[in-house]
Amino acid sequence: MDGARGSRVGVLLREWRRRRRLSQLELSLLAETSARHLSCVETGKARPSREMVLRLADALDVPLRERNSLLLAADYAPAYRESGWEDQELSQIRAALDQMLAAHEPYPAVVLDRYWNVRLANRAMRSLLSDIPPRLHEPTPNVFRLVLHPEGLAARLVNLAEVRGHFLEYLGRQVDGTGDPRLRVLLEEVRSYPRPEGWREDGAFLPSAGPIQVPLRVRSPVGELSLFGTMATFGAPADVTLSELAIELFYPLDERTAGVLRQAAAEAAESVG
């Protein structure tokens, strides 16, 4: 491996170390190597072994996609495959996800990829988003766009300022934690949307003491619906695509919302029957 190649992987590792706010000593202890060797790797004076690249990536909690990039920068083959969403390798996963979303009815559920694009949604979620203009679903429906765009769910959110603040904070942390340019573009897009009433850049609209998480409070023809979400991911994935999938399941915050969703599901079943 030439010096330029060694310097490239060193620069990437240094960026990840700084992103994780670790000193060379702290990272060397986590990766069970010497601070001197780590310094030489970062400056391109030493070539890291494949095992060392993976150990450092593990210590830095680098996502699988970027672990492959680190290996390529060090002139090694990628360690993790990347299946296409429609590939046969993911057919059983897709089937399991379909079952999970169907089992969550009558409550909304969705499967998202790394960039918050909607890969799967159950009937309840599709119903919740049914009045959003088709153009906001193109080229791929994105949950940040669907929720925060002024023509999207934002038009019906009672607590839009609160939801916007939570979403922007979460996405900002993801951008800082990964350095992903596509996520940064998405963040800049949603930041450019018109600011809702009560919005303050300092986040003062967020409750200092309130619910343990920010709910979705949605206006509907039958009154306000209140929902909270939980996120689940796959354990120990060895595939880049699988590692980047997340399942978000929404639950009612009150019995009234639960009743409305159950009634909507019953009416949908009758119309199909």
Backbone bond lengths (Angstrom), bond angles and torsions (degrees), N, CA, C in turn:
res aa  C-N    CA-C-N  psi(-1)  N-CA   C-N-CA  omega(-1)  CA-C   N-CA-C  phi
1 M - - - 1.461 - - 1.518 109.22 -
2 D 1.345 117.16 132.68 1.454 119.14 -178.12 1.519 111.07 -80.53
3 G 1.366 115.22 171.06 1.455 119.80 -176.54 1.512 113.08 -63.54
4 A 1.347 115.61 -37.00 1.461 118.73 -179.67 1.519 111.09 -62.96
5 R 1.354 116.11 -41.44 1.460 120.11 179.27 1.525 110.63 -65.44
6 G 1.344 116.13 -42.51 1.452 119.74 178.40 1.509 111.91 -63.37
7 S 1.339 116.07 -37.96 1.451 119.94 178.89 1.522 110.82 -66.18
8 R 1.340 117.12 -35.50 1.464 120.62 -177.72 1.520 111.27 -64.94
9 V 1.324 118.16 -46.85 1.454 118.87 178.49 1.519 110.21 -67.84
10 G 1.332 117.18 -33.50 1.458 120.27 177.53 1.512 112.19 -63.63
11 V 1.330 116.04 -42.19 1.466 120.28 178.33 1.526 110.60 -62.80
12 L 1.323 116.48 -43.58 1.463 120.03 179.44 1.524 111.69 -62.80
13 L 1.332 116.45 -42.81 1.466 119.75 178.88 1.519 111.19 -64.22
14 R 1.329 115.97 -40.48 1.465 118.93 178.37 1.530 110.97 -63.52
15 E 1.332 117.05 -39.23 1.465 120.32 177.85 1.523 110.96 -62.42
16 W 1.330 116.39 -42.81 1.462 119.43 178.65 1.521 111.32 -66.56
17 R 1.320 116.76 -38.68 1.472 119.35 179.16 1.524 109.94 -62.85
18 R 1.307 117.71 -44.61 1.464 120.94 -179.92 1.526 111.11 -68.23
19 R 1.330 115.71 -34.89 1.461 119.58 177.72 1.526 110.34 -63.27
20 R 1.328 116.12 -33.48 1.461 120.73 179.07 1.530 112.41 -89.46
21 R 1.334 115.85 1.97 1.466 122.35 177.36 1.532 112.00 57.18
22 L 1.317 114.86 47.62 1.462 121.56 178.28 1.520 109.84 -115.42
23 S 1.322 115.98 143.58 1.461 120.41 171.75 1.526 108.58 -80.45
24 Q 1.325 116.28 166.70 1.466 119.13 176.42 1.519 110.78 -60.90
25 L 1.321 116.80 -38.01 1.461 120.10 179.46 1.525 110.74 -64.63
26 E 1.324 116.67 -45.14 1.465 120.26 -179.29 1.528 110.83 -62.17
27 L 1.327 116.58 -44.21 1.463 119.09 -179.99 1.524 111.47 -67.36
28 S 1.318 116.79 -39.37 1.469 119.41 -179.67 1.527 111.06 -62.59
29 L 1.326 117.12 -36.61 1.461 120.41 177.56 1.530 110.76 -67.24
30 L 1.330 116.59 -42.02 1.460 120.45 179.38 1.526 111.56 -64.66
31 A 1.330 116.24 -37.39 1.467 120.92 -177.19 1.521 112.55 -91.98
32 E 1.319 117.16 1.10 1.470 122.86 178.99 1.528 111.38 56.33
33 T 1.316 114.72 52.05 1.458 121.47 174.02 1.522 107.22 -138.18
34 S 1.313 117.73 179.16 1.459 120.26 -179.48 1.525 110.40 -91.60
35 A 1.325 115.64 149.22 1.460 120.19 177.01 1.524 110.41 -62.37
36 R 1.324 116.49 -32.97 1.467 120.26 179.42 1.532 110.50 -64.58
37 H 1.335 116.13 -45.30 1.466 119.10 179.80 1.528 110.35 -64.59
38 L 1.327 117.06 -41.24 1.459 120.52 178.81 1.521 110.63 -61.06
39 S 1.332 116.07 -41.83 1.465 120.02 178.25 1.526 110.96 -60.86
40 C 1.327 116.21 -41.63 1.470 120.27 179.58 1.528 111.22 -66.71
41 V 1.330 116.46 -35.83 1.463 120.06 177.43 1.526 110.17 -65.58
42 E 1.326 116.45 -44.84 1.458 120.45 -177.49 1.524 112.30 -65.77
43 T 1.304 117.28 -32.59 1.467 120.74 -179.23 1.524 112.75 -90.42
44 G 1.339 117.36 -3.17 1.457 120.79 178.95 1.509 114.27 83.87
45 K 1.331 117.72 9.93 1.466 120.57 179.81 1.524 112.33 -82.63
46 A 1.340 116.08 -17.39 1.467 120.22 179.80 1.516 108.94 -133.62
47 R 1.318 114.87 144.13 1.464 120.06 177.62 1.520 109.24 -91.75
48 P 1.330 118.18 121.35 1.463 119.17 177.59 1.522 110.43 -75.78
49 S 1.313 116.65 142.04 1.460 119.82 174.35 1.529 108.91 -70.69
50 R 1.315 115.81 165.26 1.462 120.07 176.67 1.528 110.30 -58.23
51 E 1.334 115.55 -43.07 1.464 120.21 179.09 1.521 110.73 -61.38
52 M 1.333 117.55 -40.26 1.455 120.62 -179.12 1.527 111.10 -66.49
53 V 1.328 117.05 -40.51 1.466 119.77 177.61 1.526 110.06 -59.13
54 L 1.319 116.70 -43.98 1.462 120.59 -179.26 1.522 111.73 -69.49
55 R 1.326 117.39 -36.89 1.469 120.36 177.35 1.519 111.00 -65.10
56 L 1.313 116.60 -43.47 1.461 120.28 178.17 1.528 110.54 -65.17
57 A 1.325 116.62 -41.75 1.462 120.28 178.86 1.523 110.90 -62.68
58 D 1.328 116.54 -39.22 1.458 120.60 178.67 1.526 110.53 -66.75
59 A 1.323 116.83 -43.38 1.464 120.90 179.11 1.522 111.34 -63.62
60 L 1.323 116.53 -31.57 1.463 121.86 -179.22 1.525 112.38 -89.19
61 D 1.331 116.61 -1.37 1.466 121.62 -178.58 1.526 110.88 54.47
62 V 1.318 115.77 47.29 1.463 121.86 179.75 1.529 109.01 -78.70
63 P 1.331 118.83 132.65 1.470 120.74 176.96 1.530 111.69 -58.73
64 L 1.328 116.35 156.39 1.464 120.61 -175.29 1.523 112.65 -59.12
65 R 1.318 117.67 -39.02 1.465 120.29 -179.96 1.523 110.23 -58.67
66 E 1.331 116.34 -45.32 1.462 120.28 -178.80 1.522 111.87 -75.65
67 R 1.327 118.00 -24.16 1.473 119.41 173.91 1.529 109.95 -64.06
68 N 1.315 115.60 -41.47 1.463 118.84 175.42 1.523 111.02 -60.94
69 S 1.328 116.92 -39.87 1.467 120.52 179.16 1.522 111.15 -63.98
70 L 1.330 116.80 -39.09 1.466 120.32 177.25 1.525 110.68 -63.44
71 L 1.319 116.64 -43.21 1.464 120.08 179.53 1.527 111.13 -63.64
72 L 1.310 117.04 -42.80 1.460 120.38 178.30 1.522 111.03 -63.34
73 A 1.338 116.40 -39.08 1.465 120.09 178.86 1.522 111.45 -64.73
74 A 1.340 116.06 -27.83 1.467 120.75 178.42 1.526 111.95 -92.25
75 D 1.339 116.20 7.47 1.466 122.47 177.04 1.526 112.65 73.25
76 Y 1.339 116.17 32.32 1.460 121.58 174.82 1.528 109.24 -116.19
77 A 1.312 115.64 158.04 1.465 120.41 177.99 1.531 109.85 -72.59
78 P 1.327 117.85 149.16 1.469 120.66 177.01 1.526 111.26 -58.48
79 A 1.319 115.95 147.94 1.467 120.85 -179.47 1.522 112.20 -94.60
80 Y 1.334 116.49 -19.91 1.463 119.97 -173.28 1.523 110.08 -122.50
81 R 1.314 116.09 131.53 1.458 119.65 177.80 1.527 109.40 -76.51
82 E 1.323 115.77 161.52 1.461 121.50 177.24 1.517 108.55 -129.26
83 S 1.315 115.95 101.96 1.463 121.00 -179.40 1.522 110.02 -81.11
84 G 1.329 115.99 147.13 1.454 120.05 171.09 1.515 109.78 -75.03
85 W 1.336 116.83 151.79 1.455 120.70 -176.86 1.530 111.78 -56.23
86 E 1.318 117.51 -35.32 1.462 120.99 -177.74 1.530 112.90 -92.16
87 D 1.319 118.32 1.73 1.463 121.06 -177.45 1.530 111.63 -64.69
88 Q 1.316 115.17 152.33 1.460 121.17 179.51 1.525 111.55 -60.27
89 E 1.335 116.57 -32.97 1.473 120.51 -178.41 1.527 112.42 -59.28
90 L 1.326 116.49 -26.06 1.467 119.85 -178.54 1.527 112.66 -101.80
91 S 1.324 117.94 7.44 1.465 120.14 -175.55 1.526 112.00 -61.22
92 Q 1.335 117.20 -42.89 1.464 120.04 178.99 1.522 111.47 -67.65
93 I 1.323 116.05 -35.27 1.466 120.06 177.12 1.522 110.06 -65.37
94 R 1.335 116.83 -45.53 1.467 120.25 179.00 1.528 110.78 -60.86
95 A 1.332 116.38 -41.43 1.464 120.11 179.11 1.526 110.96 -63.24
96 A 1.330 116.47 -41.81 1.469 120.44 178.97 1.523 110.82 -64.85
97 L 1.330 116.46 -39.87 1.462 120.15 178.94 1.525 111.01 -65.83
98 D 1.329 116.92 -40.81 1.468 120.38 176.58 1.526 110.49 -58.76
99 Q 1.322 116.76 -43.22 1.461 120.92 179.54 1.526 110.92 -64.53
100 M 1.329 116.14 -41.52 1.462 120.46 -179.44 1.526 110.76 -62.93
101 L 1.328 116.32 -43.95 1.459 119.90 -179.12 1.525 111.25 -67.97
102 A 1.339 116.41 -39.38 1.462 119.87 178.56 1.527 110.90 -65.52
103 A 1.319 116.32 -38.31 1.466 120.77 -179.47 1.523 111.83 -68.31
104 H 1.333 116.87 -20.61 1.466 120.26 -178.48 1.528 112.09 -83.31
105 E 1.323 117.60 -10.36 1.463 119.97 175.30 1.530 109.38 -56.54
106 P 1.315 118.85 143.85 1.464 128.28 13.11 1.529 114.56 -91.63
107 Y 1.323 117.19 16.08 1.461 119.73 -177.37 1.528 110.66 -97.37
108 P 1.322 117.99 151.00 1.465 121.44 -176.73 1.529 112.51 -67.08
109 A 1.324 115.54 145.89 1.461 122.02 176.65 1.520 108.71 -153.19
110 V 1.332 115.37 149.00 1.457 120.17 -175.21 1.523 109.60 -149.90
111 V 1.336 116.53 149.60 1.461 122.93 173.36 1.520 107.84 -109.79
112 L 1.327 116.41 129.54 1.461 122.46 -175.27 1.519 110.39 -121.25
113 D 1.335 116.07 151.45 1.458 119.43 172.76 1.528 109.88 -98.28
114 R 1.307 116.96 -173.92 1.464 122.15 -175.88 1.528 112.57 -56.88
115 Y 1.332 115.68 -32.42 1.458 120.24 -175.55 1.520 112.10 -97.44
116 W 1.339 116.36 16.73 1.449 123.50 175.73 1.524 112.42 67.16
117 N 1.339 115.43 23.11 1.456 120.05 172.33 1.523 109.43 -80.26
118 V 1.316 116.10 140.45 1.463 121.36 -178.86 1.523 109.19 -79.39
119 R 1.318 116.22 118.52 1.460 121.68 177.70 1.526 112.06 -94.99
120 L 1.312 116.53 -38.41 1.461 121.81 177.87 1.524 108.30 -144.69
121 A 1.318 116.76 149.00 1.466 121.14 175.94 1.521 108.08 -147.54
122 N 1.324 117.03 143.59 1.460 118.82 178.39 1.530 110.14 -86.07
123 R 1.325 115.71 177.23 1.461 120.22 -176.26 1.520 111.98 -58.96
124 A 1.341 117.20 -42.44 1.459 120.56 -178.12 1.529 111.54 -61.88
125 M 1.327 116.94 -39.75 1.462 119.74 178.30 1.525 110.87 -68.89
126 R 1.324 117.05 -42.31 1.466 119.81 178.46 1.522 111.00 -61.34
127 S 1.326 116.66 -37.03 1.462 120.94 178.10 1.527 110.91 -66.16
128 L 1.322 116.43 -40.99 1.464 121.04 -179.89 1.526 111.28 -61.68
129 L 1.335 116.23 -33.39 1.468 121.43 -176.08 1.525 112.44 -102.48
130 S 1.322 117.90 11.15 1.469 121.00 -169.29 1.519 114.06 -67.14
131 D 1.331 118.65 -27.48 1.467 119.51 -176.97 1.524 113.19 -93.48
132 I 1.329 117.61 9.16 1.462 121.25 177.33 1.528 108.66 -80.01
133 P 1.345 118.58 133.64 1.471 121.18 -177.79 1.525 112.22 -53.17
134 P 1.339 117.14 139.74 1.472 121.05 -178.61 1.521 113.56 -55.08
135 R 1.325 117.84 -32.92 1.469 119.33 -176.67 1.521 112.21 -63.79
136 L 1.340 117.26 -25.00 1.464 119.57 178.06 1.525 111.53 -76.35
137 H 1.315 116.54 -10.73 1.465 120.87 176.98 1.525 111.49 -92.21
138 E 1.332 117.17 0.18 1.464 121.14 -174.65 1.526 110.84 -113.13
139 P 1.346 119.17 149.30 1.474 125.52 -4.55 1.526 112.73 -73.02
140 T 1.332 116.04 -24.83 1.463 121.66 176.38 1.521 107.58 -136.95
141 P 1.334 118.62 130.36 1.464 119.27 179.31 1.524 111.28 -60.65
142 N 1.320 115.96 130.10 1.460 122.21 -177.95 1.519 108.33 -121.73
143 V 1.317 117.21 130.00 1.459 120.42 -171.60 1.525 112.28 -64.37
144 F 1.337 118.18 -34.61 1.465 119.44 178.29 1.522 110.76 -66.34
145 R 1.329 116.08 -40.21 1.467 120.62 179.42 1.527 110.24 -69.68
146 L 1.325 116.94 -44.20 1.458 120.75 -178.14 1.522 112.10 -63.66
147 V 1.329 116.69 -35.42 1.463 120.21 -176.63 1.523 112.25 -86.47
148 L 1.328 118.85 -42.84 1.462 121.49 -169.83 1.522 115.14 -97.17
149 H 1.326 118.95 -19.21 1.468 119.64 178.77 1.532 108.96 -62.49
150 P 1.347 117.72 139.78 1.474 119.85 -177.12 1.523 114.13 -59.73
151 E 1.346 118.14 -22.25 1.460 120.50 176.83 1.529 111.51 -95.55
152 G 1.314 116.32 2.80 1.448 120.77 -179.77 1.516 111.44 -96.93
153 L 1.327 115.94 -147.64 1.460 120.81 -179.15 1.522 111.56 -62.61
154 A 1.335 116.79 -22.49 1.469 121.17 179.95 1.521 112.03 -52.88
155 A 1.334 117.19 -34.62 1.463 120.98 -178.43 1.525 112.03 -63.95
156 R 1.340 116.87 -19.21 1.468 120.31 -178.25 1.524 113.18 -114.75
157 L 1.331 117.31 5.31 1.461 119.87 -178.60 1.525 110.72 -84.88
158 V 1.305 116.14 122.67 1.465 121.29 177.60 1.521 110.16 -68.01
159 N 1.319 117.33 -37.41 1.469 123.08 -176.39 1.527 110.89 -111.56
160 L 1.336 116.44 50.05 1.462 120.91 -175.10 1.524 112.39 -59.10
161 A 1.334 117.89 -44.32 1.472 119.90 -178.33 1.526 110.66 -59.23
162 E 1.312 115.80 -41.59 1.461 120.95 -179.55 1.532 110.98 -66.35
163 V 1.329 116.64 -45.43 1.466 121.02 179.93 1.521 110.39 -65.68
164 R 1.329 117.01 -43.76 1.469 120.77 179.01 1.527 110.41 -59.08
165 G 1.333 116.27 -45.23 1.461 119.59 179.62 1.515 112.29 -60.55
166 H 1.326 116.02 -43.13 1.468 120.51 179.61 1.523 110.79 -64.92
167 F 1.327 116.80 -45.41 1.464 120.80 -179.12 1.524 111.61 -62.99
168 L 1.343 116.61 -45.56 1.466 119.74 -178.36 1.525 111.20 -66.04
169 E 1.315 116.79 -38.64 1.461 119.91 178.58 1.531 110.17 -64.32
170 Y 1.318 116.62 -43.71 1.468 120.85 -179.01 1.524 110.77 -64.53
171 L 1.332 116.57 -47.29 1.459 120.20 -179.03 1.522 110.78 -66.78
172 G 1.335 116.99 -36.56 1.462 120.12 177.34 1.516 111.83 -62.14
173 R 1.330 117.09 -40.38 1.466 120.47 177.11 1.521 110.68 -64.77
174 Q 1.330 116.58 -38.22 1.462 120.01 179.17 1.529 110.74 -65.72
175 V 1.327 116.93 -40.80 1.468 120.70 177.49 1.523 110.17 -63.13
176 D 1.333 116.59 -46.05 1.468 120.26 179.56 1.525 111.12 -63.38
177 G 1.323 116.38 -35.95 1.459 120.05 -175.94 1.507 115.01 -78.89
178 T 1.346 116.88 -20.77 1.463 119.97 -177.00 1.520 113.32 -117.62
179 G 1.334 116.82 -26.70 1.462 119.77 -174.88 1.516 112.77 69.02
180 D 1.333 117.78 15.99 1.462 121.70 -175.31 1.533 110.57 -70.07
181 P 1.335 118.52 120.72 1.469 120.48 -177.58 1.527 113.28 -65.42
182 R 1.335 117.99 -31.99 1.470 119.63 178.82 1.525 111.06 -67.63
183 L 1.314 116.74 -38.38 1.462 119.85 176.59 1.525 110.49 -67.77
184 R 1.322 116.90 -35.37 1.468 120.41 178.00 1.531 110.56 -64.23
185 V 1.333 116.61 -41.01 1.467 120.50 177.12 1.527 110.27 -61.99
186 L 1.344 116.79 -42.52 1.462 120.70 178.08 1.519 110.58 -62.39
187 L 1.327 117.24 -42.47 1.460 121.22 179.17 1.524 110.73 -60.60
188 E 1.322 117.05 -45.18 1.464 120.33 179.89 1.524 110.77 -64.37
189 E 1.333 116.64 -36.17 1.468 119.03 178.48 1.525 111.44 -62.93
190 V 1.320 117.06 -51.07 1.467 118.88 -175.83 1.527 111.21 -70.83
191 R 1.325 117.34 -27.93 1.465 119.68 174.58 1.525 111.66 -65.45
192 S 1.337 115.80 -27.22 1.467 120.30 -177.20 1.524 112.77 -79.35
193 Y 1.335 118.29 -11.37 1.458 120.03 179.31 1.532 109.72 -64.74
194 P 1.329 117.82 151.61 1.471 120.46 179.28 1.526 111.52 -53.68
195 R 1.313 115.66 136.78 1.462 120.70 -179.96 1.524 110.37 -75.67
196 P 1.314 116.99 133.99 1.466 119.79 -178.55 1.521 111.70 -74.32
197 E 1.304 114.81 164.73 1.461 120.57 176.49 1.528 109.61 -59.88
198 G 1.320 115.72 135.32 1.456 120.46 -179.48 1.505 114.22 87.12
199 W 1.354 116.00 2.02 1.467 119.27 -178.15 1.516 111.15 -74.88
200 R 1.327 116.28 135.99 1.463 122.40 173.04 1.518 108.21 -136.10
201 E 1.335 115.75 134.28 1.460 120.18 -176.82 1.523 112.47 -63.69
202 D 1.344 117.01 -23.30 1.463 119.19 -178.38 1.527 112.51 -82.52
203 G 1.349 116.03 0.87 1.460 119.32 177.16 1.513 113.94 75.79
204 A 1.333 117.70 15.68 1.460 120.42 -176.89 1.525 112.65 -66.97
205 F 1.342 117.51 -15.43 1.459 121.07 178.96 1.523 111.56 -73.65
206 L 1.347 116.77 -17.46 1.456 119.46 -179.26 1.523 110.04 -75.43
207 P 1.319 118.63 137.12 1.460 120.46 -178.89 1.520 111.47 -66.92
208 S 1.344 116.35 133.14 1.462 120.01 178.64 1.518 110.90 -75.72
209 A 1.303 115.98 -26.95 1.464 120.54 177.13 1.519 107.40 -144.71
210 G 1.285 117.01 109.84 1.453 120.54 -176.63 1.503 110.21 -163.45
211 P 1.329 117.10 -144.05 1.462 120.18 -179.13 1.517 111.55 -63.46
212 I 1.322 116.03 155.77 1.464 119.83 -176.67 1.518 111.75 -71.86
213 Q 1.329 118.49 -16.17 1.455 121.11 172.80 1.522 108.89 -149.85
214 V 1.336 115.75 163.13 1.458 120.91 -176.58 1.528 109.21 -81.78
215 P 1.330 118.63 121.25 1.461 120.79 179.69 1.525 111.23 -84.91
216 L 1.323 115.94 166.50 1.462 121.92 167.18 1.523 106.81 -97.98
217 R 1.327 116.28 118.13 1.465 121.18 177.76 1.526 106.81 -111.18
218 V 1.317 115.95 104.94 1.463 122.26 -169.24 1.527 110.87 -110.69
219 R 1.347 116.07 129.04 1.460 120.58 172.98 1.528 108.96 -72.87
220 S 1.320 116.07 139.12 1.460 120.52 177.54 1.523 108.58 -142.84
221 P 1.340 118.11 166.56 1.468 120.32 179.16 1.523 113.35 -59.06
222 V 1.322 117.02 -20.81 1.467 119.89 -178.95 1.523 111.64 -106.90
223 G 1.323 116.82 15.77 1.458 120.40 179.01 1.518 112.39 112.28
224 E 1.320 115.23 -175.60 1.465 120.99 -176.56 1.529 111.50 -77.82
225 L 1.339 115.07 134.37 1.458 121.41 174.93 1.521 108.60 -108.42
226 S 1.324 117.13 135.14 1.464 121.70 -179.28 1.524 109.64 -119.22
227 L 1.345 115.61 123.98 1.459 121.53 -176.12 1.520 110.64 -133.14
228 F 1.336 116.15 149.49 1.463 120.32 169.55 1.525 107.83 -128.07
229 G 1.333 115.89 154.43 1.453 120.11 -175.14 1.516 113.61 -117.60
230 T 1.323 115.47 151.65 1.463 122.36 172.02 1.528 107.80 -124.82
231 M 1.319 116.38 147.25 1.461 121.43 -176.62 1.520 110.07 -116.33
232 A 1.325 116.30 137.32 1.466 121.71 177.32 1.523 109.26 -131.11
233 T 1.334 115.98 146.29 1.463 121.60 177.31 1.524 108.99 -129.46
234 F 1.326 116.75 171.15 1.458 121.68 179.73 1.524 110.54 -82.64
235 G 1.334 115.98 138.66 1.452 120.41 178.17 1.519 111.72 -84.34
236 A 1.326 116.45 139.98 1.470 124.26 175.25 1.523 113.85 48.40
237 P 1.329 118.84 50.92 1.464 119.57 178.52 1.526 111.42 -73.22
238 A 1.330 116.70 147.72 1.464 121.63 175.75 1.520 110.79 -116.08
239 D 1.320 116.72 10.67 1.457 122.96 -179.87 1.525 108.23 -123.37
240 V 1.321 116.90 134.25 1.466 121.35 -176.85 1.524 111.02 -58.65
241 T 1.319 116.76 -48.68 1.466 120.44 -177.96 1.518 111.26 -60.53
242 L 1.317 116.89 -44.92 1.458 121.38 -179.69 1.525 110.87 -64.07
243 S 1.325 116.98 -38.93 1.463 120.62 -178.79 1.518 112.24 -65.64
244 E 1.333 116.71 -21.42 1.462 120.49 -175.80 1.524 113.20 -98.31
245 L 1.327 117.70 0.90 1.461 120.91 178.93 1.520 110.69 -85.45
246 A 1.317 115.59 144.69 1.462 121.38 175.56 1.522 108.50 -137.84
247 I 1.318 116.00 143.42 1.463 121.77 177.61 1.517 107.60 -109.59
248 E 1.332 117.00 121.47 1.462 120.08 176.87 1.520 108.51 -108.89
249 L 1.318 114.79 122.87 1.457 122.76 -179.47 1.520 108.81 -111.88
250 F 1.328 116.40 128.48 1.457 121.20 -179.94 1.523 110.15 -104.09
251 Y 1.336 114.63 143.79 1.456 121.96 -179.66 1.527 109.37 -129.83
252 P 1.337 117.13 151.92 1.467 119.98 178.07 1.523 111.05 -72.77
253 L 1.320 115.09 143.17 1.464 120.42 176.99 1.523 112.01 -88.97
254 D 1.313 117.00 -12.65 1.463 119.76 179.98 1.527 109.07 -148.16
255 E 1.299 115.36 163.77 1.463 120.74 -176.37 1.524 111.70 -67.62
256 R 1.320 116.71 -30.59 1.462 119.35 179.16 1.528 110.48 -62.82
257 T 1.344 116.24 -46.55 1.462 120.10 177.95 1.525 110.67 -61.30
258 A 1.323 116.24 -42.15 1.467 120.20 179.09 1.524 110.77 -59.87
259 G 1.332 116.28 -42.13 1.459 120.43 179.93 1.520 112.54 -64.66
260 V 1.333 116.17 -41.84 1.472 120.34 178.87 1.521 110.53 -61.95
261 L 1.330 116.90 -43.59 1.463 120.73 -178.78 1.530 111.47 -68.03
262 R 1.321 116.59 -37.87 1.472 119.44 177.23 1.527 110.75 -65.16
263 Q 1.338 116.16 -40.89 1.462 120.20 179.55 1.526 111.18 -65.39
264 A 1.335 116.42 -40.91 1.468 120.39 178.68 1.525 110.56 -62.42
265 A 1.329 116.42 -39.82 1.466 120.24 179.09 1.526 110.66 -65.90
266 A 1.332 116.79 -40.41 1.462 120.51 179.60 1.525 110.93 -64.65
267 E 1.333 116.79 -41.49 1.466 120.60 179.15 1.525 110.96 -66.41
268 A 1.338 116.52 -38.27 1.465 119.93 178.15 1.520 110.53 -64.56
269 A 1.332 116.81 -39.45 1.466 120.99 179.61 1.528 110.68 -66.04
270 E 1.340 116.77 -39.39 1.463 120.63 179.21 1.521 111.48 -65.38
271 S 1.343 116.14 -39.73 1.466 119.61 -178.67 1.524 111.45 -66.96
272 V 1.333 115.79 -33.22 1.470 119.97 177.75 1.521 110.03 -72.84
273 G 1.352 114.70 -40.68 1.452 118.74 -178.94 1.514 111.88 -70.13
